[in-house]
Amino acid sequence: MAYVTEFYGSLVFNDKTMRSRLPKDTYKKLKKTIEDGKHLDLSIANEVAHAMKEWAIENGATHFTHWFQPMTGITAEKHDSFISPRDDGTVIMEFSGKELVRGEPDASSFPSGGLRATFEARGYTAWDPSSYAFIKDGTLCIPTAFCSYGGEALDKKTPLLRSMEVINKQALRILKLFGYTDVKTVKTTVGPEQEYFLIDKKLYDQRKDLIFTGRTLFGAKPPKGQEMDDHYFGSIKPRIAAYMMDLDNELWKLGIPSKTKHNEVAPAQHEMAPIFSTTNIATDHNQLTMEVMKKVAERHGLVCLLHEKPFAGVNGSGKHNNWSLSTNTGMNLLEPGDTPYENAQFLLFLTAVIKAIDEHQDLMRISVATAGNDHRLGANEAPPAVVSVFLGDELTAIIDAIKNGTAYDQKEQVPMKIGVHILPRFPKDNTDRNRTSPFAFTGNKFEFRMLGSSASVATPNIILNTIVAESLKEFADILEAVPAEEFNAKLHELIKSNLIAHENIIFNGNGYDDEWIKEATEKRGLLNLKSTPEALPYFVSDANIKLFTEMKVFSETEMRSRCDILLENYCKTINIEALTMLDMANKDIMPAISAYTDELAKTIAAKKAALSGCNCTYEEKLLEKLSCLLSSVYENTMALDKSLIAAKEITSLQQQAMFYKDAVFGAMQELRAAADEAETMTAKSYWPYPSYSDLLFHV
């Protein structure tokens, strides 16, 4: 096998490949276009397209596609071949600059939230040159944005790129105040840790619920779960190790810097973590990672489950979004420095983040809101639905000193002032990690832990970039108006006043503690939006519409459409799950219980006929119990069916989503409870599906 360094990025039209294949002048102009965010001149695009096509053909590609991320939560692609017919019956391979920079896929059936009618099919894709093209399954994939005929964003990349522009603009204003005139760009960087389950494909194929919904809708708990903590960081089984090695190789070919792999807490659960990348590239990489994970699993006779809660009773899967701010000169803006000015700058950016999270708790919760993720949040396996910021003891003590005007280092008897005293050396891992915190500072970045495993990281980072940009803008507006001789005093006042104003969002304790939830909501006034339908209406509040429109990240129309899409997705998800449960109960579970009770009844009758005075207590008690449970399953099936009919009659999307959350999901839980209890009493040979024991422990 070749060394990793020899094949890493071999399927990516990366900077190294561009530099070697493009004329020097073309390469320089393309790099400048990428760095400045300008439109690409068509003559340059033609040269890039030709080089890209030649490279792709050499690597086995016959088609190209504009690879985009519509509001479905997954990626989309329409493939066109490079062939162009000639008069003599032969073909040549062509690819123009126009085809590179713009495409026109049919957009009629993608979710639009009312932005367009079904008969309005036109949509446009536009090349994102800052994210490298790559080859997948013999096709040249060109990362693109996707918008409607009227220019509205129909995807997740367009607003992400807008949010990156706005935080770049505002961060540069702040850095200029600190004398950094050499910094040209500030980019957010992300390293998304990805959790997932692997189960046997043959067992998966026997579970309708996994096939249709990605999670088990029925299933009694196995005798052993995760309580022994013996799977976490345990020795990796050979079959899983082979999968992980294959996965790494495929990701490395695509230039995805897969770095870490290990067993997670739940049986059959694992994690992969990459090295940090610029946010839009990290988003593309994570979408690709999820796709590759599933494809590689099939080669190994496995299925990769990315649902947030595929199994009840064991931990679900999340995705930790490690977020930071970096300059083109290599400076991490969330890392303390060695000089007073560096630390003052660090504290200003830190304060901007704290202020943003406190003022926009609703948006942070909304950014991770899905039906699947609602199963995790607050379930002692993921952060609670209450948003808070963890800073650690040392940084909190520094902030307290600033707020109180006291010395942090007790050896010093002078008040702590920004820009005058140097902070103590602040190591990268200055504090223990808090796995119960939704938003934790971890030395030089923030770890947003609320994301579900199947989510695109685009939405959380759109939110983060925008709300932090708003804070930075407010700070820049104030500081730019201050005379130079008053700058330090005003800076100190600004940091101190904002830390005091937003101290309620800071919490370093146990997020799982019921007392914290009570304190957060009753004493601190923090939001506790437990479900997606409860959270989503906040997205289109007047304040949030004002925020996103002023920042030019979303138009009001785009916001309202996205809210509708998310509500529709929630309703559709619960509806599909409920219909699947009805199908399983009616066609498989009730017939299985009935068949087993019939066998029990025959056994009782046979024993009594053969043995005079036979005591059939076991069979009779079991028959009685299972007969009652069968009746309960039937009654709950009827109740669930009625609730689905009632849901369809509700015209308000918001009210319908709430009905699905309360009535439909409640009926689903009742049905599951009865069926799961029946599973524990029904002979394995009669039960129609592989058990949790089979799924979780037979890989």
N, C-alpha and C positions, 0 to 999 in steps of 0.2 A: 504494500500500500504506500502511496506517495505521502510525503510529509505534508502536514496541514498547510504549511507556508506555500507549498507549490500549487495547491488547488483552492486555497481560500479566495473567495470572490471571483472564481473562474467563470461564473455564470452572470457576472455583473459588469455592465458597461460603466465602470468606475473611473475615478480620476486618472489612475495609472493607465488604463486602457485608452481613455480619451487623449491623454498626453502623447501616447505612442502612435495613435492612428490619425489624429487631426493635424492639419498644418498649424504651425506655431501661432500664427496670427489668429486663426479661427479659434484655437484653444483658448487664447488670451481673452478674446471677445466673449466666448461662451462663459468663461469663469467670471468675467466682469458682470455679465448679465445675471448670473446666479447670485453673486455677492451683492449686487445693487438692486436685485429684484425687478429688473426692467424687462420689457418685451424683447423677444429675440428677433433680430432682423431675419427676413425670409432667406436671404442669400446665405447667411450663416447656418440657418436651420437646414437648408438643403445639403450643405457640406456635412453637418452632423448626422443627418438622416442617412446619407450615403455610407459614411463610416460605420454607423450603427448597424445598418443592414448587412454590410460585408462581414462584420464581426459576428453577427447573429447567425448568418448562413454558415460560416465556418464552424460554428458551434451547434449545427444541426437544426436550426430554426427554419421553418418554412412559412410561418404566419407571424403577424404582429397584432397586438391588441392594446387599446387604451384601458388600463387597469384602474378602476375607480372604486370608491366606497360609498354607495348609496345608503339611504336610511333604512336598509334592511338589517344592518348590523354585520353583514358580511361583504365580501368584495364582488365585483361584477366585471365581466369582460365579454367583448364581441370580437371574434377572430377574423381577420382578413389575411389572405395569402399575399406573398410578395409578387406572385406571377402577373405578368402582363402579356396577353396574346399578341402574336405578330402575324402578318399577312401570310407567311409561308407555313402556318400551322404550328409553329414552335412558340415558345414563351421565353421571356426574359424576366429577371427578378428586379423589381423596382420598388423604391420607397422614397417619397418626396418629403421635403421640409414641411409642406402643408399637411401631409398625413401625420407627420411627427407631432406637430404642435396643436393640431385640432382634429377632433373626431365628431361624428354625429350618430350616436347609438339611438335606438328606439327607446324613448323614456316613458312610454305610456303606462307601463305596469309597475313602475317603481313607486314606493310610497311618496306622496307629495303633501299630504295633509291639506288638500284642497287648493294647492297652488296651481293646479292645472287639471283639466278634465281628461278623462281616459282617451278621448278622441284626439287630444293634442299630444302628438307623439314625439315632437322634436325636442331633443336635448343635446347638449354640447359637452364634450370633454376637452380640457386644456392641459397640456403637458406641464408638470411641475419639475423643472430642470434641476431643482435642488435635491431631488430624490432620484437616485440612479435607476436607469432601466435595467432589466434583468431577463433571463431566459428561464421559462418554466414550462415543462412538458412540450418542448419543441416550439414554443411561441415566445417571441420578443414582447415582453410586458413593459408598457410605458406608464409609469405612475402619473395619474391625472386628477384634476378637479372636475366636477360635474355640475352643470347648471342648466336652468331651463331656458327656453327661447326668450323669456323676458329678463333673464339675468339673475333670477333668484337661485340661491344655492340649493341643490337637491342632494347634497352629500355631506360628509363630515370633514373632508379635507379643506374645502373652501373656507369655512369659518375658522378652521384651525390655523390656516396660513394668515388669515386676517388678524387673528388674536396674537400670532407671533410678531406680526408687523407692529401692532399697537404697543405691545410690551417692550419691543425693541426701541421704539420711538421715545417712550417715557423713561425707560432706564437710561438711555443716552443723555437725556436732559439732566438726570440726577448725577451721572458720572461727570458731566461737563462742569457741574458746580464744584466737584472735588478735584478738578484740574486734569481729568483724563481726556485730553483732546485727541489722543492717538487712537482711542477706541472707536471703531467704525460700526460694529454690530454687537448686539447683545441677543443671545439666543437661549431659550429654555431647553434644557436637556432632560431626558427621561430614560430610566432603566426599569422596564416593567417585568417584575417577577411573575411567572406564569405557573399556576397550580393546575393539575389535571389528574384524572383517574384513568387507569388502563384495566380493561376486563377482556375476557376471552370472547372472540368473535362468535363462536358457536353458541355460547350462552346468551350473548347479546341478541342474536337472531331469534331467540325463543321468547323475547320480552317485547310485547307490543308497546308498552309504555316507554321503554328506552328508544325504540325505533321512532315513535311518533313525537315524543316530547323531550327526549334527552335525559329524563329522570325516571326513577321508579315510583309509580303511583301506588303500588301495593308492595308489601314486603315486611314480614315479621323480623324483629331483631335477631341476629345470630347469638349463640351463647357467649361468644367473645367478640368484642368490637375493638376499640382503640384504648381501652382503659389501662392496659398494661404498658402503654407507651413504647412498645417493643418494635414498632415499625418506623418510628421517627428517626431519621438519620441511620437506620439500620443497614445491614449488609444488603446490597442490591442483588436480587435474584438474577440468575444467568439470562433468562428470557427477557427480563426488563433491561438488563445491562446491554444486551444486544440491540434492543430497540433504541436505547438512549445513544449508543454509539452511532447507529445508523442515522438517527435524528440529527446529532451534532454534525455529521459529515454533510448531510443535505443542507442544513442551515449555513454551514461555513461556505459551501459552494455559492450560496446566495448572498454572501457577505454579511450574514447576521451573526454578530459576535456572541454566540452562546458560550457562557462561561461556567455556570454552576449547575449541577444536577444532584438531586438527592431524594430519598424517600420522605414523604410528608407524614403528618400525624395519623391520618386514617389509613386502614389497610387498603392496598391497591392505589393509594394516592401518592403523587410525586410532584416535583417542582423543577422548573428550569428558569435560570436567570441570565440575562444578557448583560454585556457592558453598556454603559450609557451611550446614547446617540442623541443628535438634535431631534426635537420633539416630532416633527413631521416624518422624519426618517424612522424614528423609533415606532411611530404609529404604523407606518407601512410594514416595518419588520415584524411587529407583533401580529398584524393581520396575516402575514405570510406564515409566521411561526405556527399559528393555530391551524392553518390549512395543511401545512407540512406534517404537523403532529398526527393529524388524522390519516393522511395518506401513508405515512411510514408505518403507522400502527397496523393498517390492513396488510402490509407486506409480512408482518410478523404474526398474523392470525389474531390480532388484537383490535380493540376499538378504543379510541381515545375519547373520553367523556369530558366535555368542557362546561357542562351545566354547573351552576353554582351549588346545587344541592341534589346530586343524583341519588343519594342514599340517606334515608332518615336514620337518626341515631348516631351518625358519625359526622365528623367535620365536613363541611362543604369546601368548595374551592374558590379562592379569591385571586386577585391580581394586584400586587403592591406597586403603586406608581411613585417611583423615586424621582422627585422633581427638583431641579436646581436652575440657576441662572449663570451663564458664562459669557465672557467677552471673546471677541476674535483674537485678543492678545493673551488668552489663556488664564484670565482671572475668574475665579469662582466668587460670585458676589454674595454667597451665603456662607463664606468661610472667613472667620476672624483673621485679622492681620497682625503685624508686629509694630505698627505705628499708630499714634492717636487718630490720624485721619482715616487710616484703613479700618480701624475699629468703629469709628463714628459712622463711616459709610456702611459697614456691616450691620450695625444696629439700626440704621435708617431703613435698609432693605428688609431686615428682620421685622421691624415694626410695621412696615407696609404689608407684609404677609399676614401678620397677626390681625391687623386692622381689617384686611380683606376677608379673612376667614370669619371673623366675628360679624361683620356687616352682611355677609352673604352666606350664612349657614344654610339657608334654604337652597341656594344654587349648588352648594357642595353636595347636599343630600340628593338633589335632583340629578346631578351628573352621574350618579350610580344607580338610579332608580329603574329597576326592572322587576318583573314578577319572580324571576329566579333568584335575584339577589335579596328580595324581601325575606326569603327563607333563612338567610345567613345573619343579617344585621341584628345585633342584640341577642344572638343565640349562643353566647359564650364560646364562639368559635371565630368570631369576627368582631370588629368594633361595634359599639351600639349605634343606633340611628341618630343619637345626639352627637353633633359635631363639636369637638374640642381640640385644643392644640396642646401637645406635650413638648416641653422644652428641656426637661431634666433639672436636677437640683441646682447645678452650678450656674447655668444660664438664667434660671429663675431668680436665683439670689442676686445676680448682677442686675437684672431688671428691677427687682425690688429695691436695690440700692439707688438706682436711677429715680424710681418713683418717689422714694422717701427722702432723697437728697442726702443719703448717708454713705459712708465709705464701705465699699465691698470688702476690701482687705482690711480687717480690723486693726492691722498694724499701722495703717494710715489713718490719721485723725482729720483728714480734710474731706469735704463733701466730694462725691464723685460727679465729675462734669464731662460731658461728651467733648472730645477733641482736645482735652487737656491731659487726662490721665490714661495711661496705657492699660488695657485690660490684661488680666492674667493670661499667660499662654494657654491657649484653648485647644487641646488635642482633638483630633478628628473624632475619635470615639470617646467623647467627654462624659457620656452618660449611658446608663443601661438602656436597652431598647424597651419600649412599652408596647407590647402586642395588642393591648386593649384600646390603644389610642387611635382615633380615626386619622389624625394628622400629626405626625411626630417628627420633631427635629432630630436628625441623627448625625450631627457633626458638621456637615457642609451641604446638606440637602434636607428636604422634607419628604417623608414617606406617607403618602395618602393610601390608607389601608382598606378603604371601604369598597373598592371596585370588585365586581364579580368576575369570575374567570373567563366568561364568554364575551365580556364587554370589549368594545373598541376603546382604546385609551384616548381617542380623539376628544370625546365630549368632556371628560374631566379636565383635560388640559386646555381646552377652549375656555372653560370656566375659570380655571386657575390663572391662566395668562391674562384674561380680561379683568378679573377683579383686582389682581395685584397691579396691573397697569393703571387702573382707576386710582388706587392709593398713591402710586408713584406720581401720577399726574397732579393730584391734590398737593402733594409735598413739593413738587417742582414749582407749581404755581406760586406757592407761598415763599419758597426760598429764593427764587429768581428775582423776587421783588424787594429783597433785603439788601441793604448796602453791605459791601464786603466786610467792613469792620464790625458789623452786627451779626455776621453769618453764624459764628459759633454759638452765640447766645440763643439765636433763634432756632438753630438746629437742636440744641439741648432742650429748649422749651417744647419744640415740636415732638421730639421723641418721647419726652416725659409725659406730656399731656395725652398723647395717643396710647401709650402703655397703660396709663391710668384709666382712660376711657374704655379700653378693650380688655381689661384684665380678667373679666368674667369668662372669657373663652379659654383661658389657660388652665389646664388641669393635668397634674402629674400622677394622679392616683389610678386606682383600679376601675376601668371603665365598665367592668361587668357587675360592679357592686350596685345593688338596688338603691342604696342610699345616695350614690352619685347621681343616678337618674332623677331621684327626687330633688336633690339639691340643685341639679342643673336646671330643671324646669320650674321649680317653685321659688328658689332663692336667686338664681342667676338669670332666669328668664330666657334660657336657651330653648330652641325648638326641639321637639321630639316627633319627627314625622316618620311614623312606624312603617308606612306602606307607600307604594308608588302612587296610588290614587290620591292619597292625602298630600303628597309632596308636589305633584305636577302643577296644580293650579297656581302655586307660587311663582312658577316660571314666567307667567304672563302678567305679573303684577305691574302696576304703573312704574314702580321704582326700577324693576328689572328691565322693562322695555326701554326706559330712559337710559339705563346703563349701556345696554348693548347697541342701541341706535346711535348714541353719542360717540361710542367707541368704534362705530362702524364695523362691528363684528357680525351682527344680525340686523336685518330690518324687522319691523314689527310683524310684517306678514310672514317672514321666515320663522319668527319665534312662535307665532300662533299655529303655524302649520306643524312645527316640530312638537308642540304640546299635544296636538291632535294625533299625530303619528304615534307618539309614546303611549297615549291613552288607548288608542286602537290596538297597538301591539299587546298591551296588558290584557285587554278584554279577549283578544284572539287567543293569547297563550292559555289563559284559564279555560276558555271555551274548548280548545283542542284537548287540554288535559281532562276536562270533565267528560267529553265525548269518548275519549279513550278509556276512561274508567268504566263508563257504561258498557262499552263494547266488551271489555275484559270481564266485567261482572256477569253480563248476560250470556255471553258465549262460552266462557271458560270457567270462571270461578264458581258460579252457582251450579252449573252442571257437574263440576268436580265434587263439590260438597254433597250434592244430591246423590251422585253415584256412590260415594263412600258411605253415606248414611243408609243407602239401599243395601249395600254389602253388609253393614253392621246389622241391619234388621234381619237379613237372611241368616246371618251367623247366629243371632239370638234364637230365631225360630228353629234352626237346625239343631242347636245344642239342646233346647228344651224338648224337642221331639226325640232326640237320641238318648238324652240322659234325664231320667225322671227326677224332678226336684232340683234341676240344675240352677245354680246361682250365677246369673249373668250380669252381676253388678257393674263390672267395668264397661262392657258393651252397652248396657242400658243407660248408664249415666252419660257415657260419651255420645250415644245416639240422641239423648235428650238435649244435651248441651249444644251439639252441632245443629240439631233441628231448630233450636232457638236462634242460633247465630245465622243460619240460612234464612230464616224469616227476617232477621234484622238486616242482613245484606239486601234482601229483596225490597224491604220497606225503604231503606236508605237509597237504593237504586231508583225507586219511584220518586222519592223526594228530590234527588239530584236532577232527574229528568224534568220535573216540574219547575225547578229553579231555573234551568236553562231556557225553558219556554218563557218564563216570566222575564228573564234578562233580555231576550230579543224584543220584547214589547217596550222597552225603555228607549226613548229617543235621544235624551241628553247623554252625550258621551261621558261626561264626568259622573253623572248619576249611575250610568250603566257600569262604569268601572268600580264604583263603590259597591254596587250590588254584587258584582262578581267577587269582590274582596270579602264581603260579609256573608251573603246568602249562598252563593255557588261554592265558594271555597270552603265554607262551613259545612255544607252538605257533603263535599268531597272528603273532608276529614272524618265525618261520621261513618261514611261508607268504608273508608280505609280501616278504621278502627275495628269494625266488625269482621271484615275480611281477613285482616292480619291475625286476629285472634283465632279465627277458624283455621288459618294456615298452620298454627301451632298444634292443632288437634287432628288434622287430616293426614292420612298416610302419605308419605312422600311420593309413592307411586301413583297416587291420584291427583296430586297438586299439579296444575298445568304449567307452572313456570319454574325456572331455576330459582333457588332460594338466595337470600343474602349471603349465606355461608358459601354457596357455590360461586357467586359473583365476586365476592371480596377476597376469598382465600384460595381460589383454584386457578391462579395465573402461574 
